[in-house]
Amino acid sequence: MAYVILIDDKPVEEADSEDQARHMAERVQDRASCHVNDEFCGALSIVGFAPSDDLSNVSYLKPRDSVPDALVPLEFRQFR
């Protein structure tokens, strides 16, 4: 199954498997400034991946500590 890597809910990469999608998403998160053109160089970006045929089923990576609580996906807010 194909997967799409998303940064701030915008597709930026594609992967062939869930495992590959997770690794690519981690790489996108590390290099967010290459994908986001904002004054924070992507430091506040949220990264995830989803099956290409069901983009509503996003698996998010744990956000960086620099991301404000208001932007953090609900499943991670309980850990802050």
Beta strands, then each sheet from edge to edge (+ up, - down):
strand 1: 3-7
strand 2: 10-15
strand 3: 47-51
strand 4: 59-60
sheet 1: 2+ 1- 3+ 4-
end
